[in-house]
Amino acid sequence: MRAAGVAAGLLGGLALAGCGGGQIEGPDRHVPEGSTVIYDCEDGKALQASFQGVESVTIDFQGERHQLHSVLSEKGAKYKAGNNIFRTDGDTAELQSDAGTTRCIVRP
């Protein structure tokens, strides 16, 4: 029991340490809080992602705007609201919705 408590404390400390500095952090991901990133998608359309710290992102895509909230991700960053899921990993992003899956890359 004592070892489990120590492990939980260490994991909690690591999670808090990753939240400092107002950046979204992951293996390949560092986006300053309040930044906007434009992605070019495989369908020839653009996707705009405006990050509000680590908590949420607002997605503008095909004339629609959605605010998604951060959820646990094993790699990169992941945001979800309803049936919409937005994942980022390095320079790539993927938006899943009722309309299907769209893959994108950061605009140079």
PAGU-26994 format. One record per residue: residue in three letters; x, y, z of N, C-alpha, C, O, CB in turn; residue number from 0. Coordinates in pm, 1 decimal. Glycine has a CB too. Layout:
<nodes>
NODE   res        n.X        n.Y        n.Z       ca.X       ca.Y       ca.Z        c.X        c.Y        c.Z        o.X        o.Y        o.Z       cb.X       cb.Y       cb.Z     n
NODE   ALA          X          Y          Z          X          Y          Z          X          Y          Z          X          Y          Z          X          Y          Z   NUM
...
</nodes>
This chain:
<nodes>
NODE   res        n.X        n.Y        n.Z       ca.X       ca.Y       ca.Z        c.X        c.Y        c.Z        o.X        o.Y        o.Z       cb.X       cb.Y       cb.Z     n
NODE   MET       82.9     -118.5        0.0        0.0        0.0        0.0       87.6      125.3        0.0       59.0      221.4      -71.4      -94.4       -0.4      121.0     0
NODE   ARG      194.5      123.9       80.4      279.1      241.8       89.6      347.4      270.3      -43.4      357.1      386.6      -82.6      383.1      224.1      199.7     1
NODE   ALA      395.2      168.0     -114.4      460.8      186.3     -243.4      363.9      245.7     -345.3      403.0      329.6     -426.4      516.6       52.7     -294.7     2
NODE   ALA      238.0      202.9     -341.7      139.1      256.8     -434.3      116.9      405.2     -408.8      101.5      482.5     -503.3        6.9      180.6     -422.1     3
NODE   GLY      115.1      445.8     -282.0       97.5      587.2     -248.2      214.2      670.8     -295.9      194.5      781.7     -345.6       80.2      604.1      -98.6     4
NODE   VAL      335.7      619.7     -281.6      454.8      690.7     -327.9      451.6      703.5     -480.1      481.0      810.1     -534.1      583.8      617.7     -282.1     5
NODE   ALA      416.0      595.4     -549.2      409.9      599.5     -695.7      305.8      700.1     -742.4      330.5      774.6     -837.2      378.0      460.2     -752.5     6
NODE   ALA      190.2      703.6     -677.6       85.7      799.0     -715.2      133.7      941.9     -693.6      105.8     1029.3     -775.7      -42.9      773.4     -634.5     7
NODE   GLY      205.5      966.8     -584.7      258.8     1100.1     -558.8      359.7     1141.8     -663.5      359.3     1256.4     -708.3      322.1     1105.5     -422.1     8
NODE   LEU      447.2     1048.8     -703.4      546.1     1079.7     -806.5      479.4     1109.1     -940.1      517.6     1203.8    -1008.8      644.7      964.2     -821.9     9
NODE   LEU      379.9     1028.9     -977.6      309.4     1051.4    -1103.5      235.8     1184.1    -1101.9      234.9     1255.5    -1202.3      211.5      937.7    -1130.9    10
NODE   GLY      174.1     1218.2     -989.8      105.1     1346.6     -978.6      201.8     1461.7     -993.1      169.3     1561.3    -1057.7       31.9     1356.8     -845.8    11
NODE   GLY      320.3     1450.8     -934.5      421.5     1555.0     -945.7      471.2     1570.1    -1088.1      493.4     1681.9    -1134.4      537.6     1525.4     -853.8    12
NODE   LEU      489.0     1458.8    -1158.1      531.4     1464.4    -1297.9      425.4     1531.1    -1384.4      458.3     1609.4    -1473.5      561.4     1323.8    -1350.5    13
NODE   ALA      298.9     1500.7    -1359.0      191.5     1561.1    -1437.4      188.9     1712.0    -1416.3      171.3     1787.3    -1512.0       55.6     1499.4    -1400.0    14
NODE   LEU      206.1     1756.9    -1292.6      207.5     1900.0    -1264.8      329.4     1966.6    -1324.4      320.3     2079.6    -1372.4      202.8     1925.0    -1115.6    15
NODE   ALA      443.0     1900.0    -1322.7      564.9     1957.9    -1378.3      549.9     1983.0    -1526.9      604.6     2080.9    -1577.8      684.2     1866.9    -1352.4    16
NODE   GLY      477.5     1897.5    -1598.6      458.1     1914.8    -1741.8      363.1     2026.8    -1776.0      356.4     2066.9    -1892.2      408.4     1788.4    -1801.6    17
NODE   CYS      288.7     2079.6    -1679.6      189.8     2183.0    -1707.4      246.1     2323.3    -1694.7      178.1     2418.5    -1732.8       72.9     2167.8    -1615.3    18
NODE   GLY      365.4     2340.4    -1643.8      421.0     2473.4    -1622.9      458.7     2540.6    -1752.6      477.0     2474.5    -1854.9      541.0     2466.0    -1533.5    19
NODE   GLY      470.4     2672.0    -1748.7      519.4     2746.3    -1862.9      415.1     2774.7    -1968.6      448.2     2831.5    -2072.6      630.4     2673.5    -1923.9    20
NODE   GLY      287.8     2736.7    -1945.4      183.0     2768.3    -2040.4      200.4     2703.8    -2176.2      161.9     2762.8    -2277.1      174.8     2913.8    -2057.1    21
NODE   GLN      257.4     2584.3    -2182.0      276.5     2517.2    -2310.0      211.2     2381.0    -2308.9      201.7     2315.3    -2205.2      424.8     2504.1    -2342.6    22
NODE   ILE      165.8     2339.3    -2427.0      116.1     2204.4    -2445.0      239.0     2119.7    -2472.6      312.6     2146.6    -2567.6        8.4     2194.4    -2561.5    23
NODE   GLU      261.9     2019.2    -2392.0      383.8     1941.1    -2407.7      351.4     1795.6    -2432.8      260.2     1739.4    -2372.3      472.4     1954.6    -2285.0    24
NODE   GLY      426.6     1735.8    -2521.9      416.9     1594.8    -2552.7      548.9     1555.1    -2614.3      639.3     1638.3    -2622.1      296.5     1563.3    -2647.6    25
NODE   PRO      563.8     1432.4    -2658.3      691.0     1387.4    -2713.2      743.3     1476.3    -2826.1      863.5     1502.0    -2833.3      676.9     1246.7    -2763.1    26
NODE   ASP      655.5     1523.4    -2913.5      696.8     1604.5    -3027.8      617.8     1734.6    -3033.6      597.8     1788.3    -3142.5      679.1     1526.3    -3158.1    27
NODE   ARG      572.8     1786.6    -2921.0      472.6     1892.4    -2923.8      504.0     2003.1    -2825.4      511.4     1978.0    -2705.1      336.1     1835.7    -2894.7    28
NODE   HIS      522.7     2125.8    -2873.8      539.3     2242.5    -2788.1      470.0     2359.7    -2855.2      526.2     2421.1    -2945.9      690.4     2273.6    -2761.6    29
NODE   VAL      349.0     2391.6    -2812.2      272.9     2501.7    -2869.7      249.7     2604.5    -2760.6      187.8     2572.9    -2658.9      137.8     2452.4    -2930.6    30
NODE   PRO      298.0     2727.7    -2779.0      275.8     2829.9    -2675.8      127.8     2856.2    -2654.5       49.0     2853.1    -2749.1      346.4     2960.0    -2713.4    31
NODE   GLU       90.4     2882.2    -2529.8      -46.8     2911.8    -2494.5      -97.1     3031.1    -2575.2      -26.4     3130.8    -2589.7      -59.1     2939.0    -2343.9    32
NODE   GLY     -217.7     3021.1    -2626.9     -277.3     3130.2    -2702.2     -233.8     3135.4    -2847.2     -265.4     3231.7    -2917.0     -244.6     3258.7    -2637.1    33
NODE   SER     -162.0     3034.1    -2894.6     -114.5     3036.7    -3032.9     -217.7     2976.6    -3127.9     -304.6     2899.2    -3087.9       18.2     2961.2    -3045.1    34
NODE   THR     -205.2     3014.4    -3253.7     -289.8     2960.4    -3359.3     -200.8     2893.7    -3462.1      -99.8     2950.2    -3504.2     -377.3     3071.3    -3424.7    35
NODE   VAL     -238.6     2772.7    -3502.3     -162.0     2696.1    -3599.6     -253.0     2667.1    -3718.7     -367.6     2625.6    -3701.3     -106.0     2563.5    -3536.8    36
NODE   ILE     -201.6     2689.1    -3840.1     -275.9     2658.9    -3962.4     -221.6     2528.1    -4019.1     -100.4     2510.8    -4032.1     -264.2     2775.8    -4067.4    37
NODE   TYR     -311.5     2436.9    -4052.4     -276.6     2308.4    -4111.1     -331.5     2300.3    -4253.0     -441.8     2348.3    -4279.1     -330.6     2192.0    -4024.9    38
NODE   ASP     -256.8     2241.1    -4344.1     -304.7     2208.2    -4477.4     -346.1     2061.7    -4475.2     -269.3     1974.7    -4434.1     -195.2     2235.9    -4587.3    39
NODE   CYS     -469.0     2035.6    -4520.1     -523.9     1901.2    -4510.2     -523.0     1830.3    -4644.8     -514.4     1893.7    -4749.9     -665.1     1906.3    -4455.2    40
NODE   GLU     -531.9     1697.4    -4639.9     -522.1     1614.9    -4759.1     -632.4     1643.3    -4860.3     -617.2     1612.5    -4978.5     -525.2     1470.2    -4720.6    41
NODE   ASP     -742.1     1701.0    -4815.7     -852.1     1731.9    -4907.5     -835.6     1868.9    -4972.4     -925.4     1915.4    -5042.6     -985.2     1725.8    -4833.7    42
NODE   GLY     -720.0     1934.5    -4949.3     -692.1     2064.9    -5008.1     -746.4     2181.1    -4927.5     -729.4     2296.3    -4967.2     -748.1     2070.7    -5145.2    43
NODE   LYS     -810.9     2154.1    -4816.0     -867.0     2260.0    -4732.1     -773.6     2290.4    -4616.0     -685.6     2211.0    -4582.9    -1006.1     2220.1    -4679.7    44
NODE   ALA     -794.0     2406.3    -4554.9     -713.1     2447.1    -4440.0     -791.6     2426.3    -4310.9     -914.0     2439.1    -4308.3     -669.3     2595.0    -4453.5    45
NODE   LEU     -719.9     2394.5    -4205.2     -776.3     2379.9    -4071.5     -699.5     2474.8    -3981.3     -576.5     2477.5    -3984.4     -768.2     2230.9    -4019.6    46
NODE   GLN     -770.4     2552.3    -3901.4     -706.1     2642.9    -3806.8     -733.1     2593.3    -3665.2     -847.5     2566.1    -3628.9     -757.0     2789.0    -3825.2    47
NODE   ALA     -627.2     2582.0    -3585.9     -638.5     2537.6    -3446.9     -585.5     2647.7    -3356.7     -468.6     2685.2    -3366.0     -561.1     2403.9    -3423.2    48
NODE   SER     -671.7     2699.9    -3268.9     -632.4     2803.1    -3172.7     -628.4     2739.4    -3034.8     -731.8     2700.5    -2980.6     -730.8     2925.4    -3175.6    49
NODE   PHE     -508.2     2728.8    -2978.2     -487.5     2658.8    -2851.6     -504.7     2754.3    -2734.0     -447.4     2863.3    -2733.1     -347.9     2594.3    -2847.8    50
NODE   GLN     -583.9     2713.3    -2634.6     -602.6     2787.6    -2511.4     -533.2     2711.2    -2399.0     -598.5     2644.6    -2318.7     -754.3     2809.1    -2480.5    51
NODE   GLY     -402.5     2721.2    -2394.1     -325.8     2646.9    -2294.9     -337.4     2498.3    -2319.4     -358.6     2454.8    -2432.6     -372.4     2680.9    -2153.8    52
NODE   VAL     -323.6     2420.5    -2214.3     -332.5     2275.0    -2228.1     -476.7     2225.9    -2219.5     -504.0     2108.5    -2244.5     -248.4     2206.9    -2121.0    53
NODE   GLU     -569.7     2316.2    -2183.9     -706.0     2272.5    -2157.1     -791.9     2251.0    -2279.8     -872.1     2157.7    -2282.8     -771.6     2370.1    -2070.8    54
NODE   SER     -777.1     2337.0    -2383.4     -869.4     2325.8    -2495.5     -810.6     2383.6    -2623.7     -707.7     2451.3    -2622.8     -999.6     2395.6    -2462.7    55
NODE   VAL     -879.3     2354.7    -2733.6     -843.6     2406.5    -2865.7     -973.7     2439.7    -2938.1    -1073.0     2367.9    -2925.3     -756.7     2302.8    -2947.6    56
NODE   THR     -972.3     2547.9    -3013.5    -1085.4     2582.7    -3098.6    -1044.6     2552.7    -3242.1     -943.7     2603.6    -3290.9    -1127.7     2733.4    -3080.8    57
NODE   ILE    -1123.6     2470.1    -3308.9    -1095.9     2426.6    -3445.5    -1191.2     2499.8    -3540.4    -1312.6     2500.1    -3519.9    -1110.9     2271.1    -3459.5    58
NODE   ASP    -1134.9     2561.2    -3643.5    -1213.0     2619.3    -3752.8    -1182.5     2537.6    -3877.8    -1068.8     2533.9    -3924.9    -1179.6     2772.8    -3774.0    59
NODE   PHE    -1286.9     2471.4    -3931.4    -1266.6     2384.6    -4046.8    -1395.7     2377.9    -4127.4    -1501.9     2348.7    -4072.6    -1221.7     2242.5    -4002.7    60
NODE   GLN    -1386.9     2404.4    -4254.6    -1498.5     2397.6    -4348.4    -1618.9     2479.8    -4300.9    -1733.2     2434.9    -4308.2    -1539.9     2252.7    -4369.2    61
NODE   GLY    -1590.9     2600.2    -4252.4    -1697.3     2690.6    -4211.4    -1760.5     2659.8    -4076.9    -1858.4     2723.9    -4038.8    -1801.9     2690.4    -4313.1    62
NODE   GLU    -1706.9     2564.1    -4005.1    -1759.9     2529.3    -3872.8    -1653.4     2553.5    -3767.0    -1533.8     2539.6    -3793.0    -1807.5     2381.7    -3868.9    63
NODE   ARG    -1698.1     2589.7    -3648.0    -1608.0     2613.5    -3534.8    -1650.0     2521.0    -3420.1    -1767.3     2512.7    -3383.7    -1610.9     2764.9    -3489.7    64
NODE   HIS    -1550.1     2452.2    -3364.9    -1574.8     2361.1    -3253.0    -1469.9     2383.3    -3145.0    -1351.5     2398.7    -3174.9    -1573.8     2213.4    -3300.4    65
NODE   GLN    -1513.7     2384.9    -3019.5    -1419.1     2390.1    -2909.3    -1411.3     2250.8    -2848.5    -1511.8     2192.7    -2807.8    -1460.8     2496.9    -2802.6    66
NODE   LEU    -1288.6     2199.0    -2843.5    -1263.5     2065.2    -2791.3    -1177.3     2076.7    -2666.1    -1098.7     2170.4    -2651.7    -1194.8     1975.0    -2898.2    67
NODE   HIS    -1192.8     1981.9    -2577.4    -1120.0     1984.0    -2450.7    -1018.5     1870.3    -2444.3    -1041.2     1761.5    -2497.2    -1217.5     1974.5    -2332.7    68
NODE   SER     -908.5     1897.3    -2379.5     -797.6     1803.1    -2369.1     -840.2     1675.3    -2297.4     -910.6     1679.2    -2196.6     -680.1     1867.5    -2295.9    69
NODE   VAL     -795.7     1561.7    -2351.9     -815.2     1431.6    -2288.8     -680.6     1358.6    -2289.5     -588.9     1397.5    -2361.8     -926.3     1347.7    -2363.0    70
NODE   LEU     -669.6     1255.9    -2211.0     -546.4     1179.4    -2198.7     -504.5     1120.7    -2333.6     -586.9     1066.1    -2406.9     -563.5     1067.8    -2095.3    71
NODE   SER     -376.1     1132.8    -2365.1     -322.6     1079.6    -2490.1     -188.5     1014.4    -2462.1     -107.9     1067.7    -2385.8     -308.5     1191.0    -2597.4    72
NODE   GLU     -164.2      899.3    -2523.3      -36.4      830.9    -2504.3       76.1      900.0    -2578.6      191.9      891.9    -2537.6      -46.7      687.0    -2549.6    73
NODE   LYS       42.5      969.1    -2689.5      144.2     1034.0    -2770.2       85.3     1160.7    -2829.9      -29.1     1159.7    -2875.3      196.9      939.3    -2881.0    74
NODE   GLY      161.0     1269.4    -2830.9      111.1     1395.4    -2885.1        3.9     1453.7    -2795.3        8.4     1436.9    -2673.4       56.5     1375.5    -3026.2    75
NODE   ALA      -93.0     1522.3    -2855.1     -202.9     1583.4    -2780.1     -334.3     1536.2    -2840.5     -341.8     1506.7    -2959.8     -193.4     1739.6    -2781.9    76
NODE   LYS     -438.5     1529.3    -2756.6     -568.9     1482.2    -2801.9     -676.5     1568.1    -2736.6     -671.9     1596.4    -2616.9     -589.7     1330.9    -2768.2    77
NODE   TYR     -774.1     1609.3    -2818.8     -884.8     1692.1    -2772.3    -1014.0     1630.1    -2821.5    -1017.4     1569.0    -2928.3     -871.0     1839.3    -2821.6    78
NODE   LYS    -1123.2     1646.1    -2742.0    -1248.9     1581.2    -2778.1    -1367.1     1665.2    -2734.1    -1363.3     1729.9    -2629.4    -1257.4     1441.7    -2716.1    79
NODE   ALA    -1472.1     1663.8    -2815.1    -1602.9     1719.9    -2780.2    -1705.8     1646.0    -2864.1    -1701.4     1651.5    -2987.0    -1609.0     1876.7    -2804.9    80
NODE   GLY    -1798.0     1577.2    -2798.8    -1897.8     1498.8    -2871.7    -1830.6     1395.2    -2958.9    -1747.7     1318.0    -2910.8    -1986.6     1589.5    -2956.9    81
NODE   ASN    -1865.4     1392.4    -3088.0    -1806.2     1297.3    -3181.9    -1680.7     1350.3    -3249.3    -1622.0     1281.1    -3332.5    -1906.7     1260.0    -3286.6    82
NODE   ASN    -1638.4     1471.6    -3215.3    -1519.4     1531.9    -3275.4    -1395.5     1502.1    -3191.9    -1393.5     1525.1    -3071.0    -1537.7     1683.6    -3290.4    83
NODE   ILE    -1293.1     1451.0    -3257.5    -1164.9     1422.9    -3192.2    -1054.6     1485.5    -3276.4    -1047.5     1461.8    -3397.0    -1141.7     1268.2    -3174.5    84
NODE   PHE     -968.5     1565.3    -3213.7     -855.9     1629.2    -3281.7     -728.5     1581.4    -3214.2     -711.9     1596.6    -3093.2     -867.0     1786.2    -3278.0    85
NODE   ARG     -638.1     1523.0    -3293.5     -510.5     1472.3    -3241.9     -396.9     1544.5    -3312.0     -404.0     1572.2    -3431.7     -498.5     1318.1    -3262.1    86
NODE   THR     -292.4     1574.8    -3236.8     -172.4     1631.4    -3296.4      -52.2     1550.7    -3250.5      -48.6     1500.1    -3138.4     -156.3     1781.0    -3259.1    87
NODE   ASP       45.4     1539.7    -3338.5      169.8     1471.6    -3305.8      277.6     1532.4    -3395.0      283.4     1503.9    -3514.6      158.4     1314.9    -3325.9    88
NODE   GLY      361.7     1614.9    -3337.3      462.2     1685.1    -3416.0      395.5     1780.9    -3511.4      315.1     1864.1    -3469.3      550.4     1586.6    -3492.5    89
NODE   ASP      427.4     1771.0    -3640.0      371.3     1860.1    -3741.4      243.3     1807.0    -3804.3      188.6     1870.6    -3894.4      472.7     1884.4    -3848.8    90
NODE   THR      194.9     1693.0    -3759.4       74.8     1634.6    -3818.2      -45.1     1648.3    -3725.1      -30.3     1659.1    -3603.3       98.4     1487.7    -3851.5    91
NODE   ALA     -163.3     1647.7    -3784.3     -287.5     1653.0    -3707.5     -390.6     1566.9    -3778.2     -380.6     1539.8    -3897.8     -338.6     1799.8    -3691.3    92
NODE   GLU     -489.6     1524.8    -3701.4     -598.7     1444.0    -3756.3     -727.4     1487.4    -3688.3     -733.9     1496.6    -3565.8     -573.1     1290.3    -3736.0    93
NODE   LEU     -829.4     1513.9    -3768.5     -961.3     1549.7    -3717.7    -1058.0     1438.8    -3754.3    -1075.3     1406.7    -3871.9    -1009.1     1686.8    -3774.4    94
NODE   GLN    -1121.5     1379.8    -3652.7    -1223.6     1278.0    -3673.2    -1358.2     1340.3    -3637.2    -1372.5     1402.7    -3532.0    -1194.8     1149.0    -3587.5    95
NODE   SER    -1456.6     1322.8    -3725.2    -1591.2     1374.1    -3699.9    -1691.3     1281.4    -3768.2    -1653.9     1180.5    -3827.9    -1606.7     1521.7    -3751.3    96
NODE   ASP    -1818.8     1317.3    -3758.2    -1922.2     1238.1    -3825.4    -1899.7     1234.6    -3976.5    -1942.0     1140.3    -4043.5    -2061.5     1294.8    -3794.4    97
NODE   ALA    -1832.9     1337.5    -4030.4    -1807.2     1346.4    -4174.8    -1690.2     1258.1    -4218.6    -1669.5     1239.2    -4338.5    -1779.2     1491.2    -4213.8    98
NODE   GLY    -1613.8     1204.0    -4124.1    -1499.8     1119.5    -4157.1    -1372.4     1168.2    -4090.4    -1376.2     1247.0    -3995.9    -1480.4     1114.1    -4306.9    99
NODE   THR    -1259.6     1119.9    -4141.0    -1129.1     1153.8    -4085.3    -1051.3     1236.5    -4186.1    -1042.4     1201.2    -4303.6    -1050.5     1026.6    -4046.8   100
NODE   THR     -995.0     1347.1    -4138.8     -914.2     1435.0    -4222.2     -774.9     1443.7    -4162.7     -758.9     1472.9    -4044.2     -978.4     1575.8    -4234.4   101
NODE   ARG     -673.6     1418.2    -4245.6     -534.1     1425.9    -4200.6     -471.2     1553.9    -4254.3     -494.6     1593.0    -4368.6     -452.8     1301.0    -4247.1   102
NODE   CYS     -390.7     1618.4    -4169.5     -334.3     1748.6    -4204.0     -189.2     1758.5    -4159.8     -141.5     1677.9    -4080.0     -416.1     1861.0    -4140.7   103
NODE   ILE     -119.1     1859.8    -4213.5       17.8     1888.7    -4176.3       30.7     2039.0    -4157.2      -36.5     2116.8    -4224.9      117.9     1836.4    -4283.4   104
NODE   VAL      117.4     2080.0    -4064.4      137.6     2222.2    -4036.6      179.9     2293.2    -4163.9      267.1     2246.8    -4237.4      243.1     2242.8    -3925.2   105
NODE   ARG      115.8     2407.3    -4188.3      151.0     2488.8    -4305.6      290.0     2547.3    -4284.2      318.7     2603.8    -4178.7       45.7     2602.8    -4329.7   106
NODE   PRO      377.8     2533.4    -4386.5      514.5     2586.8    -4372.7      515.8     2739.1    -4366.2      622.5     2799.5    -4354.7      601.7     2539.8    -4489.2   107
</nodes>
